[in-house]
């Protein structure tokens, strides 16, 4: 880890080459954007790796600032800017906050300097995160086509039960286990596999999104198929963390925003992760999924 002595002080990690683990991903009865042929049909040069993979590069940098508190009540809030394909190098940057500040700016770049993501890292719940600011600027949407069954305030069909064991296959959406992920994760830690300060091994930050999406199909949020989407924004907030490997949790979901751009329709879901009794919220995941309009065969040409 190296420190760039600028004003403000910026911490940066080494260049890493994140691995592609979603080549076999499926949903809605078809392959995803992470398949080479699907990506090519959408005009991309190659299948991108999953955006949350980059989160791991920030963890040791942010932990250097806030220590153990970061794992218990930290928040990482990211807007993805450019896709990364396997073989490309990525470096993470974090500004060291002024004394007493509980939020700071983060970003990631490729080796050629092109941006990968912008983000905020914060401690506690008092500071507006990057994605909270982005949501506040969303414009009202018109008539959505692919997402016409969704509306703000729509809740998941029921409370979902989830667990992530070390060797558990995480399903067609994430066709690998935590153990397999830990063989390729960019930043390794004994806390992911051995006893941690919280007792059991902890679930890595990037794998919280995997846990939160494991039972997403049970929510009943209707997205017309066949259509191809991607993660445009993702925020992971610990309220009473970290989450533990092998521990049972419950998830409650709600659609909190809808959006539209020239190329996509999008929906924002807040997933609350609770203890196994469903009484205490331990973490929250805010996810903006954007769906390519031209990936849906029946999309009206005039829309």
BELDA-V400181 format. One record per helix or strand of 3 or more residues. SS is the DSSP state (@ for helix, = for strand). FROM is the first residue (numbers start at 1). TO is the last residue. If there is no record, write none. Layout:
# BELDA-V400181
SS/FROM/TO, SS/FROM/TO
This chain:
# BELDA-V400181
=/2/4, =/10/12, @/36/41, @/51/66, @/68/73, =/74/80, =/90/95, =/103/110, =/115/123, @/130/136, =/160/163, @/178/182, @/190/192, @/205/213, @/216/219, =/229/238, =/248/260, =/264/275, =/281/292, @/293/295
